[in-house]
Structures are given as structure tokens and as C-alpha cells.
Amino acid sequence: METGRVILHSDLNCYYASVEMMLDPSLRGKPVAVCGSTEDRHGIVLAKSEPAKKAGVKTGQVNWQARLICPELIVVPPQYEQYLKYSRLTREIYHRYTDQVEPYGMDECWLDLTGSTRLFGGGEKIADEIRQTVKEELGLTVSIGVSFNKIFAKLGSDMKKPDAVTVISRDNYREKAWPLPASDLLYVGRATERKLASWNIRTIGDLAASKSAFLKRRLGKNGLMLWNFANGLDESRVMPGDYHPPVKSIGHGITCTADLENNEEVWRVFLELAQDIGHKLRVYGLSARGVQITVKDNTLFYKQYQAQLGFATRSPMELALKARELFEKNYRWHTRVRAVTVRAINLVPKSRPEQLTLFDDPGLRERRERVEDTIESLRARFGKRAVFNAILLGDLKMPGRGVHEVIMPGVMYQ
């Protein structure tokens, strides 16, 4: 399989829990769960050790549910600064073999070793060296998939855990990959899995044997993409570490410390979230032509709504007003609100010319822009809370700002 591309996907096993057990060896071999703060209502399982997993604990469970399933469960709070540190140290090991290292979350990376095999040996040999080095130098384990494309490399890293290397080659991918459930393939989520099953497509092999025209007709371009993936035709590149993808949307969401009970409380949270969104739009030199909101009630049911703006803006107030309009138009107060997200969408460069209408007041917009430029300068100099709307005084039912905020890559670049 070394005659073509050589791609690795490396996945740190039970990452958060593994870091906690490495930092505190007394936790090793015990059922451990890293959980968010119950006080701030982030009390869900973020990661679990192998013994906890075997006992039935699942990521995303509420703390009390996990304890019911596993009474001896040891719950520890997350230490994001440590997870970021060991993520960086692991990537430094990867960079000893190639500069083409593409993160996929904090604990996963693709590596392109096509140009490295002459120096370091074949893909499987390098993968095993990386596995051993991570264990010896950092006290963590990785599962690594070796293949000729990114999709099968990731599939390989998921096949055998923990602390293992799996090779999916051009010669064996039909035997190894095709019998697996279609849901094991990257980008086949629950909704897509249900649709495929309704057409009697249950395995990756079924997907590969389907008519590409049928999948394209039913699922659009994503159907054709999945057909290519199943047939080993993925040609997406491993992006170098200094690559920055174009920003397609900017959002901020929060799980509130207590349920929001009326439109006024929701409005205040929207306005607070919009402050960070407006700041990030300025950092990237962008404006938004649309707003999207996600609303989760206290039964954990959620809905999304979005609408276009009549003009491109980066004003926090204008973004928050559109978010409020969307919420009040669509949400019915059958249940209280637990969490909300505001997202600026349809982004365009700030320098792009804007077509005005007869009802626009360019002078007013220019004056408002100057005021917001001044506010931004004051915040940059004296801190985020130097200037803020008076309505944001008091309890917003929001957890400590930034405490639970971690920005992670979440897409595969093609």
C-alpha cells in the first residue's frame, strides 16, 4: 500500500479521562468520568475511562444518570488547560515525521506520510513508532488507522481500541470496511443512517454497491460524497498545520444556570452573546447577512431558526435584535428555555460594497459604526466589561464567562 498516498489518522484514547489518570495514577484501572460543573448545569459526562465505558457510562449522559449506572464512578472536573497542553505535545511528536498534520478536534489528527516513508519506513512502521513514543513520553495511548485516504484512515483508528494500529489498504478495504455499519463512515449521522436504512442500505458495502445517481437524487451532493467514500475514492488533502479555513459562520452558545422563563430573560442572554459575536466579526473583518438561533428547552428538545438581514452588519445590537425577532416569532412557551445559541451566518467581507435602499439612512449607520468602534477600542484597552448595556446588569442566568469555552476544529477540509 506504499505505492500511493500514505495517510494516518491518530486518535488519543479516552482522551480527557486518560490525561486525568496520567496526572493522578491512583485513578488508573478505575471507572472515571470527566464531567462538567453540576452547579452551572454543565453536569454531563464529557469523557470516560474504559472501565466506566464497560459499566455502561456514555458520553453526554447527565452526571446522576452515570452514577446510577455505575455507583462506584469517580467524577473529576475538566482541566482544559492540561488537555490543550498534551494535545500540543502529541502533535509535536507527529511533526517529527511530517509537517502535514491536520487536527480534527483536540484528540485526533490526520497525517500525510507520503513523502516521509523513504526516510522513516512504511506507514504501519511509522504508526507503531508514534504509538510507542506517545505512550513512553506522555503516558497516553493512541489508536492509529493507516490507509490510502483520510476516510479509511479514520475508519481504521476506530476499529481497534485502545493502543492499536489498523491497516486498511487498497487490497483489503472491501473485506475490512464494507461489512461495517454505514454509520461507522464519517459524516453518516443518525438522520442519514435512518434514511439509508429505509432504502435497505445498512453497511458500507451496501452504500458502495448502490447506484451513485440514486444517492445523489436522494441526498444531493452529500449522497455522491458518501458513495465515493464507501468506494475508497476520497481524495481530500491533509491540510498543513498552519492552514486556516475560511470562516463561514461565527456563533456563541450557552447553557444557562437556571431556566429562562420569559422573552425578556432570553433577550438579555441574546444581547450578551452578541457582544462576542460582534467582536469576532471585527477581528476577521467580516459582516453578517443573516442570523441563526438554536433554542433548547428544559426537556432537551431543540429547534433552529434563521433569517436574512436586510443589510450586512457586525453590530451586536442589530444581531441581537434579529435573534429576538426570530425567537418571539417562533417560540411557544410550552416549556422554559435551558440553552440558546446565536450565530452570524452568510458572512461577507466588511469592505464589500452594500446596495442601499430608499429607506436606509447611511448617516445613522455611519454614526452607529463610529460609536461601536469606540466601544471596541475601550474594551480592548480596559477589558470586556469596561462598557456594556445597562440591561445586562444583574443576574443573566449565565455561567462564568469563558469558563466552559473551548474552540476546536470540527471539519475535514477537502
LINQUI-V177871 format. One record per pair of residues at least 12 apart in sequence whose ideal C-beta (glycine too) atoms are under 8 Angstrom apart, sorted by the first residue. I is the first residue (numbers start at 1). J is the second residue. If there is no record, write none. Layout:
I;J + I;J
//
This chain:
1;123 + 1;146 + 1;147 + 1;148 + 1;167 + 1;169 + 1;170 + 1;171 + 2;117 + 2;122 + 2;123 + 4;114 + 4;148 + 4;170 + 5;112 + 5;114 + 5;148 + 5;149 + 6;112 + 6;113 + 6;114 + 6;116 + 6;117 + 6;122 + 6;123 + 6;146 + 6;148 + 7;110 + 7;111 + 7;112 + 7;113 + 7;114 + 7;123 + 7;146 + 7;147 + 7;148 + 7;149 + 7;150 + 7;153 + 7;238 + 8;110 + 8;111 + 8;113 + 8;123 + 8;126 + 8;127 + 8;130 + 8;144 + 8;145 + 8;146 + 8;153 + 9;104 + 9;108 + 9;109 + 9;110 + 9;111 + 9;144 + 9;145 + 9;147 + 9;150 + 9;153 + 9;154 + 9;156 + 9;157 + 10;90 + 10;94 + 10;108 + 10;109 + 10;111 + 10;127 + 10;130 + 10;142 + 10;143 + 10;144 + 10;157 + 11;107 + 11;108 + 11;142 + 11;143 + 11;144 + 11;145 + 11;154 + 11;157 + 11;158 + 11;161 + 12;87 + 12;90 + 12;107 + 12;108 + 12;134 + 12;140 + 12;141 + 12;142 + 13;140 + 13;141 + 13;142 + 13;143 + 13;161 + 13;162 + 13;163 + 14;47 + 14;48 + 14;49 + 14;50 + 14;53 + 14;162 + 15;47 + 15;83 + 15;87 + 15;106 + 15;107 + 15;140 + 16;34 + 16;46 + 16;47 + 16;78 + 16;83 + 17;32 + 17;33 + 17;34 + 17;47 + 17;48 + 17;49 + 17;52 + 18;49 + 18;140 + 18;141 + 19;79 + 19;82 + 19;83 + 19;86 + 19;140 + 20;32 + 20;34 + 20;76 + 20;79 + 21;49 + 22;86 + 22;138 + 22;139 + 22;140 + 23;79 + 23;82 + 27;49 + 27;74 + 27;76 + 29;51 + 30;49 + 30;51 + 30;72 + 30;74 + 31;48 + 31;49 + 31;51 + 31;52 + 31;55 + 31;57 + 31;70 + 31;72 + 31;73 + 31;74 + 32;48 + 32;49 + 32;51 + 32;52 + 32;73 + 32;74 + 32;76 + 33;45 + 33;46 + 33;47 + 33;48 + 33;49 + 33;52 + 33;57 + 33;63 + 33;66 + 33;73 + 33;74 + 33;75 + 33;76 + 34;46 + 34;47 + 34;48 + 34;76 + 34;77 + 34;78 + 35;63 + 35;66 + 35;75 + 35;76 + 35;77 + 35;78 + 36;77 + 36;78 + 36;404 + 37;77 + 37;399 + 37;404 + 38;63 + 39;257 + 40;255 + 40;257 + 40;399 + 40;400 + 40;403 + 40;404 + 41;255 + 41;256 + 41;257 + 41;258 + 41;338 + 41;399 + 42;255 + 42;399 + 42;404 + 43;62 + 43;63 + 43;64 + 44;60 + 44;61 + 44;62 + 44;63 + 45;57 + 45;58 + 45;59 + 45;60 + 45;61 + 45;62 + 45;63 + 45;66 + 46;59 + 46;78 + 47;59 + 48;66 + 50;162 + 52;66 + 52;70 + 52;73 + 55;69 + 55;70 + 55;73 + 56;69 + 56;70 + 57;69 + 57;70 + 57;73 + 63;75 + 80;406 + 83;106 + 84;106 + 84;406 + 86;138 + 86;140 + 87;106 + 87;107 + 89;137 + 89;138 + 90;109 + 90;134 + 90;138 + 90;140 + 90;142 + 91;103 + 91;109 + 91;241 + 93;130 + 93;133 + 93;134 + 93;137 + 93;138 + 94;109 + 94;111 + 94;130 + 95;241 + 97;111 + 97;113 + 97;116 + 97;120 + 97;126 + 97;130 + 98;111 + 98;112 + 98;113 + 98;115 + 98;116 + 99;240 + 99;241 + 100;112 + 100;238 + 100;239 + 100;240 + 100;241 + 101;238 + 101;240 + 101;241 + 102;238 + 102;239 + 102;240 + 102;241 + 102;243 + 102;412 + 102;413 + 103;241 + 103;409 + 104;154 + 104;409 + 104;410 + 104;412 + 105;408 + 105;409 + 105;410 + 106;406 + 106;408 + 108;154 + 108;157 + 110;150 + 110;153 + 110;154 + 110;238 + 110;412 + 111;238 + 112;237 + 112;238 + 113;126 + 123;146 + 123;167 + 124;146 + 124;165 + 124;167 + 127;144 + 127;146 + 127;165 + 128;165 + 130;142 + 130;144 + 131;144 + 131;163 + 131;164 + 131;165 + 135;163 + 141;162 + 141;163 + 142;163 + 143;157 + 143;158 + 143;160 + 143;161 + 143;162 + 143;163 + 143;164 + 143;165 + 143;166 + 144;156 + 144;157 + 144;164 + 144;165 + 144;166 + 145;157 + 145;158 + 145;159 + 145;165 + 145;166 + 145;167 + 145;168 + 146;165 + 146;166 + 146;167 + 146;168 + 147;167 + 147;168 + 147;169 + 147;173 + 148;169 + 148;170 + 148;232 + 149;232 + 149;233 + 149;234 + 149;235 + 149;236 + 150;234 + 150;236 + 150;238 + 150;412 + 151;185 + 151;186 + 151;229 + 151;234 + 151;236 + 152;168 + 152;173 + 152;177 + 152;232 + 152;234 + 153;168 + 154;186 + 155;168 + 155;177 + 155;180 + 155;184 + 155;185 + 155;186 + 156;168 + 156;176 + 158;184 + 159;176 + 159;180 + 170;232 + 173;232 + 174;205 + 177;204 + 177;205 + 177;230 + 177;232 + 178;203 + 178;204 + 178;205 + 178;208 + 178;230 + 179;203 + 179;204 + 179;205 + 180;203 + 180;204 + 181;193 + 181;202 + 181;203 + 181;204 + 182;196 + 182;197 + 182;201 + 182;202 + 182;203 + 182;204 + 182;206 + 182;207 + 182;230 + 184;204 + 185;204 + 185;207 + 185;226 + 185;229 + 185;230 + 186;229 + 186;412 + 187;222 + 187;225 + 187;226 + 187;229 + 188;226 + 192;219 + 192;222 + 192;226 + 195;218 + 195;219 + 199;214 + 199;218 + 204;230 + 205;230 + 207;226 + 207;227 + 207;230 + 208;227 + 208;230 + 208;231 + 210;227 + 212;224 + 212;227 + 215;227 + 236;412 + 236;413 + 236;414 + 237;413 + 237;414 + 239;413 + 243;413 + 245;411 + 245;413 + 247;284 + 247;286 + 247;347 + 248;345 + 248;347 + 249;292 + 249;343 + 249;344 + 249;345 + 249;347 + 250;277 + 250;280 + 250;281 + 250;284 + 250;286 + 250;288 + 250;343 + 250;344 + 250;347 + 251;277 + 251;292 + 251;341 + 251;342 + 251;343 + 251;344 + 252;273 + 252;274 + 252;276 + 252;277 + 252;341 + 252;342 + 252;343 + 253;273 + 253;294 + 253;339 + 253;340 + 253;341 + 253;342 + 254;269 + 254;273 + 254;339 + 254;340 + 254;341 + 254;398 + 254;399 + 255;296 + 255;338 + 255;339 + 255;399 + 256;269 + 256;337 + 256;338 + 256;339 + 256;340 + 256;397 + 256;398 + 256;399 + 257;397 + 257;398 + 257;399 + 258;397 + 259;298 + 259;336 + 259;337 + 259;338 + 259;397 + 260;336 + 260;337 + 260;338 + 260;340 + 260;397 + 261;336 + 261;337 + 262;333 + 263;324 + 263;327 + 263;328 + 265;397 + 266;324 + 266;327 + 266;337 + 266;340 + 267;320 + 267;324 + 268;391 + 268;392 + 268;396 + 269;340 + 269;396 + 269;397 + 269;398 + 270;293 + 270;320 + 270;323 + 270;324 + 270;327 + 270;340 + 270;342 + 271;316 + 271;317 + 271;320 + 271;389 + 271;391 + 271;392 + 272;392 + 272;396 + 272;398 + 273;320 + 273;340 + 273;341 + 273;342 + 274;316 + 274;317 + 274;319 + 274;320 + 274;323 + 274;342 + 275;316 + 275;384 + 275;388 + 277;316 + 277;319 + 277;342 + 277;343 + 277;344 + 278;314 + 278;315 + 278;316 + 278;319 + 278;372 + 279;316 + 279;376 + 279;379 + 281;314 + 281;344 + 281;347 + 281;350 + 282;314 + 282;376 + 284;347 + 285;349 + 285;350 + 285;351 + 286;314 + 286;344 + 286;347 + 286;348 + 286;349 + 286;350 + 287;312 + 287;313 + 287;314 + 287;347 + 287;348 + 287;349 + 287;350 + 287;352 + 288;309 + 288;312 + 288;313 + 288;314 + 288;319 + 288;344 + 288;345 + 288;346 + 288;347 + 288;348 + 289;308 + 289;309 + 289;311 + 289;312 + 289;345 + 289;346 + 289;347 + 289;348 + 290;306 + 290;307 + 290;308 + 290;309 + 290;344 + 290;345 + 290;346 + 291;306 + 291;307 + 291;309 + 291;319 + 291;322 + 291;323 + 291;326 + 291;342 + 291;343 + 291;344 + 291;345 + 292;304 + 292;305 + 292;306 + 292;342 + 292;343 + 292;345 + 293;305 + 293;306 + 293;323 + 293;326 + 293;327 + 293;340 + 293;341 + 293;342 + 293;343 + 294;339 + 294;340 + 294;341 + 294;343 + 295;327 + 295;331 + 295;337 + 295;339 + 295;340 + 296;337 + 296;338 + 296;339 + 296;340 + 297;334 + 297;335 + 297;336 + 297;337 + 297;338 + 298;335 + 298;336 + 298;337 + 298;338 + 299;335 + 300;338 + 301;335 + 302;339 + 303;330 + 303;331 + 305;326 + 305;327 + 305;329 + 305;330 + 306;326 + 306;345 + 307;322 + 307;325 + 307;326 + 308;346 + 309;322 + 310;357 + 311;354 + 311;360 + 311;365 + 312;348 + 312;350 + 312;352 + 312;354 + 314;344 + 314;350 + 315;368 + 315;369 + 315;372 + 316;372 + 319;342 + 319;344 + 320;342 + 323;342 + 327;340 + 375;387 + 384;401
//
